[in-house]
Every structure is written in C-alpha cells, then in structure tokens.
C-alpha cells in the first residue's frame, strides 16, 4: 500500500515538472517572439560582415537594449550595439597593405575621422578634403570618366566635370586686370579660363565666344577733379571714350573727359589767403586758367589761377 502511494506521488510530481518546463519554454518562445515583433528603434545596425563576436543570443529585439542601442548581429550571435552613424565627408583612397580590422563604423572613430576601407582592412582616417580652387566651366564632348576625386589628379589639378564625364583639370585662376571690350563676330570657344592663356593675357568674351587677349590698359593721363551735378553713367572704361579722353568720375556719375595736363612752369608761393580767398576752389586744373597761368594752391588751402614763375 505504501509503495503504491509513493509511486503515485512520484508520477504526479513528474507530470507537474513536465508541465512547468513546457510552460517556461512557451513563455521563453513567446518572449522572443514579442521582442522580435516589437517596434524597432530608429537607426541601422552596423555591418557585421567584418565582425567576429560571441555566438550567444544576448538579445532578441531592440526593446531589450538600453537607451538608443539596437539588437544587432555580431557575426555569429546577437548583442546590443549603438546604431551606425555615418559622419559627413568621403573616405580618401588608400592602398595600404595592413589588413587589420580596426573599426567597423564611423561611430568608433575619434573626432571627424571616418572608418574607411584600405582595400584589405578598415581603419579610422580623416575624411577626404577637396583641393583648393574652382573647376573651370567647360562643355566638351569627351564623356570619359578619368577621375572621381581630386586625389586621382596630379599636383594641384582637380577632378572636374567636363560637361559629360569627369577629367583632371587645372583649377581656374584669374589673372589680374580687366578684359577689354570686343565686338568680334568670331564665336569660337578658344579658351575657358585665364590659365589657358599665355603671359598676362586673359580669357575674355567677345559677346559670342571666348579668346585670349591682352588685358585692358588704362589710357595715360590723370582725370581732372570735378564736382558736376550730372549723375549719368556715360562710360565705364577708358575704351568707351574717343581719342585720348578718359572715363572719369564726375562727382556723381562717370563721363568721358580730357585728361588733366599740367602747363609748364612752377606755382609761386601764393598769399591769396590774405585777400580772403582761403579754401575757395577757383580752379581745378591748369586749363581752367588763362594764358600761362597755373592752378595753384593758395596760402591757406584754396586753389586759384596764378602766373607761373
């Protein structure tokens, strides 16, 4: 009788044990399923192709990870990791033979450094920086892709758009001076930037095409000092004016005027200020004065016509 009771008790205990184990397993499976079905946190898991992590399932979904971490593959199992955050910039080209995997994402690199491939491994390096200068404007028909970054080009050349492809070109450098006014009917595009012209010549527009020409040179002489009330802009360069006239400020606008030409002789010491002509501008240039008189500074700051000495 006692033996029969003991056997019955043992059988009941075994049944309870199996039931509890089954219930725990169902809860575990349900927990994994709920974790995986829970909304994913924002962000992307880092690439696991170069990872060698522990083959342990430390998490089943993002909600099991603290803060903004995500449940990501480590190459074998799963664990909580910070999401991949790509830093601004582009990786430079490297040809190192070091195959060490020193990083897997930008977030593991200090400062503005990026995790870049060296064609064998990965390491933290400063981002690619574009060479100084500006690409020239070109519209050739060559669609070859001879470069992708400035690093592909020699010396100070830049990788520039050719209008169809990309080519290494010298950066645009503007030479000093101003283009002269031209009205040629030749629409040939013989240049696109000053750097393609010899010497001090500039690449200038002729209102139809572009060609290399010497820079505009100001006509000799000095503009007279005037304070006219005419604010018209009748010129912009000396080339707009006839003969030896220059494009001068009229005090308000710009007009063509004969250059100031000094008469021979020397201004004497003037005591015009004693006569009450202090600071009065009675003339501007020698040609405001009759005969051989010159426009000379008076004793106390004015100007007046005085016989030359």
PyMOL commands that set and color helices and strands:
alter all, ss='L'
color gray80, all
select helices_A, chain A and resi 2-37+62-64+106-108+150-152+194-196+238-240+272-275+286-288
alter helices_A, ss='H'
color red, helices_A
select strands_A, chain A and resi 70-73+78-81+114-117+122-125+158-161+166-169+202-205+210-213+246-249+254-257+293-297+303-307
alter strands_A, ss='S'
color yellow, strands_A
deselect
rebuild
show_as cartoon
